[in-house]
């Protein structure tokens, strides 16, 4: 065999052995990699099994929480959950709630409406359905803020009257609208309406953007006459008002009109009674955030009327006084000689309210009452001081409930008087109108007030002052 052939065969043998060694090394490396990956997967699986669930997603509507009861916060978890009980959930600050859960998450439903501009922390002690390993699911959210409007009258100085706005969480007031002779106003959604009185006593009605800075639009009135009891209906953007023609007008009556500023028309429509004719109205109120009203006719009969649906009129009986809706409900409070009654305008059912006593003293005189619930209300009490000198009324706002009575607010200065009060739509805050010092009438023929009035805003639960602003007629009223 030639030397050249032997060299070739040896080279081929060496190449074969090299290939086999490389194959062995690759096989070993591949096997090592597979083993390593398997170990990693096992380790990760074990670690995941030993780790509790984590928060994967949170669903919450901060605006709905302050405007409607029975709103929910939903927490979704990264693993299947074991059942969660009410004792496993903590809400700070405390708020009444219910808890439901399934394998994907936990739902916390709040019983009532929450306070404005408040930060909440919800902690859930959760366990995995597979292993029972526990961990905490923690969610933070802040409820929506609220705007409060007020009317500042400057007619005594010859300047325009102002409608101002401030947020509860911000102490600064901003001018929204300036007009001469603003008698009253109302806010509904993104609009406000203002009724003005001219020097000759005639009334006009305009709408404007609630954010301010926009033009005013006139609202048509049937004739010259008087506009009173102007109200807005929240998110529906509707306004309503009573219109009375001048004295001497044949068949003169006071009619309820509604106006929609989003329709692009100055026309207002009369609200019709059960006979298809405009009612002669003493008082009225919107069912909150709806197109329906409750109107009190001149014979004291109440009617529930959907202003957008013709002939939708439901009689609610005869009652002497409308006192407003319990916050967050469709329960209308009315007053008669035998006490207060709550009427569910959805069902028509009436319930006589057995309100707890206010523990007032013989020298106390009761004032305005706002019912917050079937066994809870606010009341203005006054204890006049008739000693020589100017009579002091010594007013205070008292909260009365099943736990007793407590003072929510009492003016610091002895000479300060409380003119009126109203509750925020969510029932957590109170706006109190104050008349300071020696009051002087502002000279307005309708909705008369005093010069230099102010409004203080309180937390009902604690009595703490949240803020204040110049002016009166807060938009919650």
FITILO-976121 format. One record per residue (C-alpha): residue number from 1; residue in one letter; x, y, z negated. Coordinates in Angstrom, 3 decimals. Each point is the difference from the previous one (the first is absolute). Example, Ala and Ser with C-alpha at 12.3 -4.5 7.8 and 13.67 -1.06 7.14 Angstrom:
FITILO-976121
> 1_A_12.300_-4.500_-7.800
> 2_S_1.370_3.440_0.660
END
This chain:
FITILO-976121
> 1_X_0.000_0.000_0.000
> 2_X_1.402_3.305_0.987
> 3_X_0.930_2.582_-2.537
> 4_X_-2.434_2.481_1.551
> 5_X_-2.953_-2.393_-0.365
> 6_X_0.827_-0.744_-3.654
> 7_X_0.126_3.711_-0.759
> 8_X_-3.416_0.514_1.583
> 9_X_-1.626_-2.827_-1.963
> 10_X_1.553_1.207_-3.241
> 11_X_-1.334_3.529_0.649
> 12_X_-3.456_-1.411_0.637
> 13_X_0.149_-1.989_-3.238
> 14_X_1.125_3.034_-1.951
> 15_X_-2.819_2.066_1.536
> 16_X_-2.530_-2.663_-0.973
> 17_X_1.234_-0.160_-3.562
> 18_X_-0.152_3.851_-0.206
> 19_X_-3.559_0.028_1.281
> 20_X_-1.014_-2.638_-2.531
> 21_X_1.629_1.985_-2.799
> 22_X_-1.818_3.163_1.128
> 23_X_-3.254_-1.913_0.170
> 24_X_0.561_-1.316_-3.512
> 25_X_0.802_3.471_-1.273
> 26_X_-3.124_1.478_1.697
> 27_X_-2.145_-2.791_-1.376
> 28_X_1.368_0.561_-3.473
> 29_X_-0.445_3.793_0.311
> 30_X_-3.554_-0.405_1.275
> 31_X_-0.787_-2.403_-2.802
> 32_X_1.488_2.412_-2.504
> 33_X_-2.038_2.868_1.423
> 34_X_-3.199_-2.027_-0.141
> 35_X_0.728_-1.001_-3.570
> 36_X_0.759_3.609_-0.919
> 37_X_-3.202_1.258_1.614
> 38_X_-1.967_-2.706_-1.730
> 39_X_1.526_0.979_-3.301
> 40_X_-0.844_3.668_0.658
> 41_X_-3.581_-0.866_0.949
> 42_X_-0.391_-2.163_-3.073
> 43_X_1.520_2.736_-2.144
> 44_X_-2.279_2.667_1.482
> 45_X_-3.022_-2.231_-0.346
> 46_X_0.901_-0.736_-3.571
> 47_X_0.652_3.671_-0.727
> 48_X_-3.315_0.975_1.572
> 49_X_-1.751_-2.700_-1.980
> 50_X_1.567_1.277_-3.198
> 51_X_-0.858_3.635_0.804
> 52_X_-3.411_1.509_-0.780
> 53_X_-2.193_1.710_2.596
> 54_X_0.961_3.392_1.343
> 55_X_-2.199_2.897_1.099
> 56_X_-0.399_-0.098_3.770
> 57_X_-2.641_2.664_0.654
> 58_X_-2.300_2.498_-1.764
> 59_X_-3.332_1.289_1.328
> 60_X_-1.590_3.032_-1.696
> 61_X_-1.934_3.142_1.018
> 62_X_0.903_2.839_-2.433
> 63_X_-2.866_2.191_1.261
> 64_X_-2.668_-2.685_-0.366
> 65_X_1.109_-0.725_-3.569
> 66_X_-1.006_3.524_-1.121
> 67_X_-3.147_0.361_2.099
> 68_X_-1.794_-3.348_-0.288
> 69_X_-0.357_-2.624_-2.748
> 70_X_0.757_-3.691_0.549
> 71_X_3.152_0.655_2.063
> 72_X_2.843_-2.525_0.115
> 73_X_3.768_-0.391_-0.056
> 74_X_1.271_-3.154_1.757
> 75_X_3.435_-1.521_-0.685
> 76_X_1.286_-2.657_2.430
> 77_X_2.709_-2.427_-1.115
> 78_X_2.906_-1.685_1.809
> 79_X_-1.075_-3.468_-1.201
> 80_X_-3.221_-1.825_-0.708
> 81_X_-1.307_1.055_-3.401
> 82_X_-1.521_-1.886_-2.869
> 83_X_-3.304_1.537_-1.226
> 84_X_0.453_3.410_-1.674
> 85_X_-2.170_0.879_-2.992
> 86_X_-1.027_3.416_-1.305
> 87_X_2.439_-0.351_-2.903
> 88_X_2.838_-0.286_2.523
> 89_X_-0.590_3.531_1.346
> 90_X_1.017_3.265_-1.686
> 91_X_-1.071_3.443_1.279
> 92_X_1.760_3.115_-1.326
> 93_X_-1.532_2.398_-0.817
> 94_X_-2.885_-2.224_-0.978
> 95_X_-3.063_-0.119_2.276
> 96_X_-2.916_-2.459_-0.151
> 97_X_0.410_-2.614_2.718
> 98_X_-0.743_-3.549_1.146
> 99_X_2.457_-2.563_1.377
> 100_X_-0.440_-2.593_2.747
> 101_X_2.696_-2.048_1.705
> 102_X_0.692_-2.631_2.615
> 103_X_3.185_-1.728_1.184
> 104_X_1.041_3.004_2.078
> 105_X_-0.381_2.797_-2.537
> 106_X_-1.830_1.880_-2.735
> 107_X_-2.839_2.556_0.252
> 108_X_-0.553_2.567_-2.760
> 109_X_-3.386_1.722_0.299
> 110_X_-0.460_3.150_-2.084
> 111_X_-3.428_0.364_-1.593
> 112_X_-0.296_3.774_0.345
> 113_X_1.726_2.822_1.808
> 114_X_3.547_0.783_-1.120
> 115_X_1.356_3.433_-1.034
> 116_X_1.562_2.239_2.623
> 117_X_3.760_0.293_0.608
> 118_X_0.887_-2.744_-2.487
> 119_X_2.844_-2.487_0.379
> 120_X_-0.916_-3.605_-0.837
> 121_X_2.141_-3.096_-0.504
> 122_X_-1.600_-3.414_0.403
> 123_X_1.948_-3.030_-1.248
> 124_X_-1.087_-3.568_0.733
> 125_X_1.486_-3.047_-1.728
> 126_X_-0.132_-2.419_2.929
> 127_X_1.075_-3.652_0.425
> 128_X_0.678_-2.033_3.125
> 129_X_-2.575_-2.648_0.809
> 130_X_2.740_-2.557_0.838
> 131_X_2.312_0.164_-3.011
> 132_X_-1.645_2.305_-2.522
> 133_X_3.045_2.278_-0.144
> 134_X_-1.125_3.469_-1.093
> 135_X_1.001_3.561_0.817
> 136_X_-1.507_3.477_-0.067
> 137_X_-1.675_1.654_2.957
> 138_X_0.201_3.765_-0.561
> 139_X_-1.798_2.632_2.091
> 140_X_0.028_3.787_-0.485
> 141_X_-2.449_2.425_1.588
> 142_X_-1.201_3.573_-0.524
> 143_X_-3.646_0.950_0.418
> 144_X_-0.994_2.827_2.313
> 145_X_0.001_3.575_-1.215
> 146_X_-3.098_2.213_0.019
> 147_X_-0.633_3.585_1.014
> 148_X_-2.099_2.374_-2.094
> 149_X_-1.448_3.171_1.509
> 150_X_-1.220_3.087_-1.858
> 151_X_-1.655_3.332_0.786
> 152_X_1.763_3.222_-1.028
> 153_X_-2.286_3.021_0.233
> 154_X_1.658_3.359_0.582
> 155_X_-3.077_2.019_0.946
> 156_X_0.397_2.265_-3.023
> 157_X_3.318_1.218_1.442
> 158_X_-1.259_0.292_3.577
> 159_X_2.247_-2.816_1.223
> 160_X_-1.049_-3.195_1.767
> 161_X_-1.086_-2.970_-2.059
> 162_X_2.245_-3.054_0.242
> 163_X_-0.434_-3.751_0.123
> 164_X_3.175_-1.637_-1.292
> 165_X_1.228_-3.571_-0.204
> 166_X_2.482_-1.862_-2.190
> 167_X_1.020_-3.622_-0.346
> 168_X_-0.320_-1.559_-3.437
> 169_X_3.668_-0.940_0.051
> 170_X_1.126_3.485_1.088
> 171_X_-0.551_3.167_-2.015
> 172_X_0.054_2.346_2.999
> 173_X_-3.255_1.302_1.494
> 174_X_-0.213_0.836_3.690
> 175_X_-2.432_2.349_1.732
> 176_X_-2.375_-1.821_2.357
> 177_X_-2.564_2.634_1.010
> 178_X_-0.483_3.750_-0.598
> 179_X_-3.370_1.648_0.628
> 180_X_-1.980_2.844_-1.568
> 181_X_-2.901_-0.977_-2.245
> 182_X_0.420_-3.767_-0.333
> 183_X_-3.063_-1.163_-1.893
> 184_X_0.843_-3.717_-0.119
> 185_X_1.837_-2.644_2.017
> 186_X_0.274_-3.757_0.442
> 187_X_2.596_-2.444_1.348
> 188_X_-0.693_-3.087_2.114
> 189_X_2.850_-1.975_1.501
> 190_X_2.142_2.270_2.159
> 191_X_-2.436_2.940_-0.074
> 192_X_-1.320_2.533_-2.447
> 193_X_-3.093_2.167_0.201
> 194_X_-0.443_3.410_-1.608
> 195_X_-3.177_1.999_-0.573
> 196_X_0.541_3.749_-0.126
> 197_X_-2.206_2.898_-1.060
> 198_X_0.127_3.398_1.692
> 199_X_-0.635_3.368_-1.613
> 200_X_-3.646_-0.090_1.158
> 201_X_-0.474_-3.375_-1.720
> 202_X_-0.171_-2.084_3.188
> 203_X_1.819_-3.331_0.063
> 204_X_2.269_-1.559_2.595
> 205_X_1.504_-3.469_0.179
> 206_X_3.286_-1.006_1.652
> 207_X_2.206_-3.092_0.174
> 208_X_3.806_-0.122_0.127
> 209_X_2.816_-2.556_-0.240
> 210_X_0.518_-1.148_-3.594
> 211_X_3.750_0.060_0.601
> 212_X_-0.159_3.746_0.594
> 213_X_1.404_2.107_2.791
> 214_X_-2.768_-0.669_2.474
> 215_X_-2.827_2.129_1.427
> 216_X_-3.483_0.127_-1.493
> 217_X_-3.047_-1.246_1.895
> 218_X_-3.477_1.447_-0.660
> 219_X_-2.824_-2.279_-1.073
> 220_X_-3.399_0.895_1.393
> 221_X_-2.770_0.956_-2.436
> 222_X_-3.726_0.040_0.879
> 223_X_-0.426_3.710_-0.809
> 224_X_1.378_2.461_-2.483
> 225_X_-0.294_-1.454_-3.476
> 226_X_1.827_-1.485_-2.949
> 227_X_2.393_-2.965_-0.015
> 228_X_0.351_-1.892_-3.296
> 229_X_1.147_-3.366_-1.372
> 230_X_2.657_-0.629_2.650
> 231_X_1.539_-3.489_-0.284
> 232_X_2.288_-2.265_2.025
> 233_X_-0.077_-3.766_0.441
> 234_X_3.623_-1.110_-0.134
> 235_X_1.247_-2.103_2.883
> 236_X_-3.197_0.403_2.059
> 237_X_0.928_3.679_0.633
> 238_X_-3.654_1.011_-0.459
> 239_X_-1.130_3.145_-1.806
> 240_X_-3.409_0.736_-1.412
> 241_X_-1.601_3.164_-1.355
> 242_X_-3.330_1.445_-1.061
> 243_X_-1.388_2.852_2.076
> 244_X_-2.712_2.386_-1.188
> 245_X_-1.444_2.634_2.391
> 246_X_-0.652_3.561_-1.188
> 247_X_-2.865_0.809_-2.338
> 248_X_-3.231_0.603_1.887
> 249_X_0.709_-2.668_2.597
> 250_X_-3.214_-1.922_0.769
> 251_X_-0.040_-3.506_-1.515
> 252_X_3.345_0.750_-1.618
> 253_X_1.842_-3.018_-1.414
> 254_X_3.533_-1.135_-0.751
> 255_X_1.233_-2.537_2.562
> 256_X_2.984_-2.358_-0.138
> 257_X_2.225_0.109_3.098
> 258_X_3.003_-2.132_0.985
> 259_X_2.848_1.049_2.268
> 260_X_2.696_-2.092_1.709
> 261_X_3.093_2.137_0.776
> 262_X_1.481_-2.778_2.143
> 263_X_-2.899_0.196_2.478
> 264_X_1.286_3.225_1.548
> 265_X_-3.370_1.729_-0.385
> 266_X_-1.165_2.740_-2.390
> 267_X_-3.409_-1.657_-0.345
> 268_X_-1.175_-1.284_-3.381
> 269_X_-2.851_-2.486_-0.331
> 270_X_-2.773_0.103_-2.594
> 271_X_-0.453_-3.075_-2.190
> 272_X_-3.472_-1.445_0.446
> 273_X_-2.224_-1.465_-2.679
> 274_X_-2.328_-3.023_0.111
> 275_X_-2.568_1.861_2.127
> 276_X_2.614_0.886_2.629
> 277_X_0.022_3.650_-1.052
> 278_X_2.764_1.954_-1.795
> 279_X_-0.202_-0.368_-3.765
> 280_X_-0.415_2.918_-2.378
> 281_X_3.106_-0.754_-2.091
> 282_X_0.960_0.990_-3.542
> 283_X_3.280_-1.885_-0.258
> 284_X_1.956_-2.617_1.868
> 285_X_3.221_-2.052_0.049
> 286_X_1.958_-2.143_2.476
> 287_X_0.346_-3.689_-0.726
> 288_X_3.841_0.049_-0.212
> 289_X_1.814_-0.562_3.292
> 290_X_-3.185_-0.815_1.914
> 291_X_-2.366_1.797_2.344
> 292_X_-2.866_-0.469_-2.483
> 293_X_-1.365_2.560_-2.455
> 294_X_-2.289_-0.030_-2.996
> 295_X_-2.347_2.967_0.224
> 296_X_-2.245_1.265_-2.786
> 297_X_-3.157_1.542_1.438
> 298_X_-1.861_2.891_-1.576
> 299_X_-2.434_-2.497_-1.590
> 300_X_3.026_-1.699_-1.713
> 301_X_-0.249_-3.138_2.141
> 302_X_3.367_-1.433_1.059
> 303_X_0.675_-1.424_3.456
> 304_X_2.989_-1.945_1.326
> 305_X_0.477_1.140_3.594
> 306_X_2.559_-1.084_2.588
> 307_X_0.607_3.217_1.914
> 308_X_1.207_-1.898_3.073
> 309_X_-2.979_-2.379_0.261
> 310_X_-3.416_1.359_0.794
> 311_X_-2.827_-1.019_-2.347
> 312_X_2.434_-1.680_-2.449
> 313_X_-1.656_1.381_-3.146
> 314_X_-0.234_-1.954_-3.272
> 315_X_-1.937_1.413_-2.995
> 316_X_1.850_-0.210_-3.340
> 317_X_-2.684_1.281_-2.356
> 318_X_-0.605_3.294_-1.761
> 319_X_2.735_1.398_-2.262
> 320_X_0.778_3.379_-1.506
> 321_X_3.763_0.346_0.555
> 322_X_2.777_-1.400_2.173
> 323_X_3.234_-0.573_-1.927
> 324_X_2.190_-1.608_2.653
> 325_X_1.428_-3.426_0.760
> 326_X_2.015_-2.084_-2.425
> 327_X_3.537_0.035_1.504
> 328_X_0.709_-2.953_2.258
> 329_X_-3.627_-1.162_0.110
> 330_X_-3.278_0.543_1.819
> 331_X_-1.745_0.640_-3.356
> 332_X_-1.678_3.394_-0.090
> 333_X_-0.574_1.474_-3.455
> 334_X_-3.226_1.959_-0.492
> 335_X_-1.381_1.633_-3.120
> 336_X_-3.525_0.189_-1.362
> 337_X_-1.640_0.803_-3.320
> 338_X_0.526_-3.601_-1.153
> 339_X_3.737_-0.036_0.790
> 340_X_2.321_-0.916_2.872
> 341_X_-0.623_-2.656_2.631
> 342_X_2.378_-1.614_2.493
> 343_X_-1.509_-0.743_3.422
> 344_X_1.833_-2.438_2.268
> 345_X_-0.639_1.619_3.373
> 346_X_0.888_-3.261_1.728
> 347_X_-2.740_-2.013_-1.676
> 348_X_-2.278_2.699_-1.431
> 349_X_0.262_-1.594_-3.440
> 350_X_-0.198_2.410_-2.961
> 351_X_1.638_-0.567_-3.391
> 352_X_-0.599_2.191_-3.042
> 353_X_3.423_0.891_-1.397
> 354_X_0.482_-0.575_-3.702
> 355_X_2.911_2.369_-0.483
> 356_X_1.827_-0.006_-3.344
> 357_X_-0.456_3.006_-2.344
> 358_X_2.458_2.897_0.227
> 359_X_0.281_0.398_-3.796
> 360_X_-0.628_3.738_0.353
> 361_X_-0.617_2.078_-3.111
> 362_X_-3.151_2.038_-0.788
> 363_X_1.778_3.223_1.019
> 364_X_1.074_-1.401_3.373
> 365_X_-1.776_0.855_3.234
> 366_X_0.221_-2.515_2.877
> 367_X_0.889_1.146_3.491
> 368_X_0.711_-1.682_3.308
> 369_X_0.103_-3.818_0.087
> 370_X_1.808_-2.211_2.548
> 371_X_-0.730_-3.726_-0.143
> 372_X_3.075_-2.133_0.752
> 373_X_-1.625_-3.393_-0.533
> 374_X_-2.914_-1.795_-1.661
> 375_X_1.465_0.658_-3.469
> 376_X_2.439_2.854_0.594
> 377_X_-0.347_3.722_0.651
> 378_X_1.577_3.435_-0.326
> 379_X_-1.775_2.872_-1.725
> 380_X_0.684_3.654_-0.697
> 381_X_-0.721_0.828_-3.642
> 382_X_-0.030_3.525_-1.427
> 383_X_0.031_1.186_-3.607
> 384_X_-0.910_3.708_0.013
> 385_X_1.640_2.229_-2.572
> 386_X_-2.381_2.805_-1.019
> 387_X_2.305_1.731_-2.466
> 388_X_0.364_3.788_0.469
> 389_X_1.647_0.891_3.245
> 390_X_-0.263_-1.634_3.406
> 391_X_-1.793_-3.363_-0.048
> 392_X_2.332_-2.895_0.786
> 393_X_-1.459_-3.155_1.530
> 394_X_2.967_-2.228_-0.911
> 395_X_-0.614_-2.379_2.917
> 396_X_1.601_-3.402_0.494
> 397_X_-0.335_-2.975_2.343
> 398_X_-0.788_-3.251_-1.788
> 399_X_0.342_-3.524_1.399
> 400_X_-2.600_-2.367_-1.450
> 401_X_0.181_-3.767_0.357
> 402_X_-0.604_-3.195_-1.899
> 403_X_3.122_0.706_-2.064
> 404_X_-1.366_3.334_-1.185
> 405_X_0.543_3.641_0.931
> 406_X_3.288_1.827_0.549
> 407_X_0.905_3.486_1.165
> 408_X_1.494_-0.028_3.495
> 409_X_0.556_3.747_0.276
> 410_X_-0.286_3.067_-2.181
> 411_X_1.161_3.452_1.177
> 412_X_3.028_1.352_-1.819
> 413_X_-1.308_3.581_-0.166
> 414_X_-3.089_0.546_-2.143
> 415_X_-1.534_2.430_2.464
> 416_X_0.205_-2.428_2.957
> 417_X_-3.330_-1.412_1.185
> 418_X_-0.684_-3.142_2.009
> 419_X_-2.274_0.772_2.947
> 420_X_-0.345_-3.454_1.533
> 421_X_1.826_-3.239_0.726
> 422_X_0.094_-2.766_2.600
> 423_X_1.689_-3.355_0.403
> 424_X_2.360_-1.115_2.758
> 425_X_-1.470_-2.478_2.524
> 426_X_2.005_-2.856_-1.573
> 427_X_-1.238_0.833_-3.499
> 428_X_3.452_0.436_-1.585
> 429_X_0.408_3.786_-0.059
> 430_X_-2.104_2.900_-1.185
> 431_X_-0.030_3.570_1.312
> 432_X_-1.164_2.575_-2.562
> 433_X_-0.929_3.561_1.018
> 434_X_1.154_2.616_-2.513
> 435_X_-1.036_3.589_-0.625
> 436_X_2.721_1.829_-1.893
> 437_X_-0.291_3.025_-2.264
> 438_X_-2.899_2.421_0.348
> 439_X_-1.724_-1.215_3.190
> 440_X_-1.212_2.451_2.625
> 441_X_-2.483_-1.145_2.694
> 442_X_1.460_-0.089_3.493
> 443_X_-3.216_1.416_1.510
> 444_X_-0.760_-2.776_2.488
> 445_X_-3.747_-0.628_0.446
> 446_X_0.316_-3.773_0.511
> 447_X_2.212_-2.312_-2.067
> 448_X_0.925_2.912_-2.292
> 449_X_3.179_-0.332_-2.030
> 450_X_2.372_2.116_-2.064
> 451_X_3.093_1.899_1.035
> 452_X_3.278_-1.764_-0.694
> 453_X_-1.252_-3.563_-0.373
> 454_X_2.368_-2.973_-0.033
> 455_X_-0.203_-3.790_0.137
> 456_X_1.911_-2.528_-2.093
> 457_X_0.365_-3.637_1.101
> 458_X_0.158_-2.766_-2.610
> 459_X_0.620_-3.718_-0.249
> 460_X_-3.230_-1.304_-1.557
> 461_X_1.607_-3.048_-1.606
> 462_X_2.695_1.945_-1.852
> 463_X_-1.238_3.597_-0.035
> 464_X_3.354_1.061_1.456
> 465_X_0.044_3.090_2.207
> 466_X_0.970_-0.978_3.532
> 467_X_0.022_3.515_1.400
> 468_X_-1.989_3.123_0.603
> 469_X_-0.814_2.605_2.614
> 470_X_-1.557_3.418_0.354
> 471_X_-3.623_0.104_1.057
> 472_X_-3.066_-2.148_-0.581
> 473_X_-2.407_-2.344_1.813
> 474_X_2.483_-2.890_0.371
> 475_X_-0.663_-2.104_3.088
> 476_X_-0.879_-3.064_-2.100
> 477_X_-3.246_1.726_-1.063
END
